[in-house]
Amino acid sequence: MFKLLRHLTVKEMLLIFICLVLVVVQVWLSLTLPDYMALITRLVQTKANAMRDILRAGSMMMLFTVAIFAITFITGFFVAKTSSGLAVRLREKVFKRL
């Protein structure tokens, strides 16, 4: 496995690091969503609630959901780019060896 990883370029290693950071951000956003749901539930149950507060919490949930979607899309693109570049390089080395 590590023999294959030594064929990565610096750009591909950077993309892998960016993907790792993006996945951590994605997980943090996903774990924050239930907190906003609990806040909305608490605001709905109290009588002294303002619709503005409920909408603010709901809009934050929607913003986080869109951010999770965008991060997933970007991460998938970077992973595909990295893996296809590595596959092309490895196939080329195998072909030249034969």
C-alpha positions in Angstrom: 0.0 0.0 0.0 2.7 2.5 1.0 4.6 1.5 -2.2 1.7 2.8 -4.2 1.5 6.1 -2.2 5.1 7.0 -3.1 3.9 7.5 -6.7 1.7 10.5 -5.6 2.7 13.9 -6.7 2.9 16.9 -4.3 -0.3 18.3 -5.8 -2.1 15.0 -5.2 -0.8 14.9 -1.6 -2.1 18.4 -1.1 -5.5 17.4 -2.5 -5.6 14.4 -0.1 -4.8 16.8 2.9 -7.5 19.2 1.7 -10.0 16.3 1.5 -9.1 15.2 5.0 -9.8 18.8 6.3 -13.0 19.0 4.3 -14.3 15.7 5.8 -13.5 16.9 9.3 -15.5 20.1 8.6 -18.3 18.0 7.1 -18.5 15.8 10.2 -18.5 18.8 12.5 -21.4 20.4 10.5 -23.3 17.1 10.6 -22.9 16.8 14.3 -24.0 20.4 14.9 -27.4 19.9 13.1 -29.1 18.1 16.0 -28.2 21.0 18.3 -30.2 23.3 16.1 -33.1 20.9 15.9 -33.1 20.7 19.7 -33.1 24.5 19.8 -36.0 24.7 17.4 -37.9 22.2 19.5 -37.3 24.1 22.7 -38.3 27.4 21.0 -41.6 25.9 19.8 -42.5 24.5 23.2 -42.0 27.8 25.0 -44.7 30.4 24.9 -42.4 33.4 24.8 -40.9 32.4 21.5 -40.3 34.7 18.5 -40.8 33.4 15.1 -37.6 35.2 14.1 -35.6 33.0 16.4 -37.1 29.8 15.0 -36.5 31.0 11.4 -32.9 31.9 12.3 -32.2 28.4 13.7 -33.9 26.8 10.7 -32.0 28.9 8.3 -28.7 27.9 10.0 -29.7 24.3 9.6 -30.4 24.8 5.9 -27.1 26.7 5.5 -25.2 23.8 7.2 -27.0 21.3 4.9 -26.1 23.2 1.8 -22.5 23.4 3.1 -22.4 19.7 3.7 -23.7 19.1 0.2 -21.0 21.4 -1.3 -18.2 19.9 0.7 -19.3 16.4 -0.3 -19.3 17.4 -4.0 -15.8 19.1 -3.7 -14.3 16.2 -1.8 -15.6 13.7 -4.4 -14.2 15.8 -7.2 -10.7 16.0 -5.5 -10.7 12.2 -4.7 -11.6 11.3 -8.3 -8.9 13.7 -9.6 -6.3 12.2 -7.3 -7.2 8.6 -7.9 -7.4 8.9 -11.7 -4.0 10.7 -11.8 -2.4 8.0 -9.7 -4.0 5.3 -11.8 -2.8 6.8 -15.0 0.8 7.1 -13.6 0.8 3.5 -12.4 -0.6 2.1 -15.7 2.1 4.0 -17.5 4.8 2.6 -15.4 3.5 -0.9 -15.7 3.2 -0.5 -19.5 6.7 0.8 -19.8 8.0 -2.1 -17.7 6.5 -4.7 -20.0 
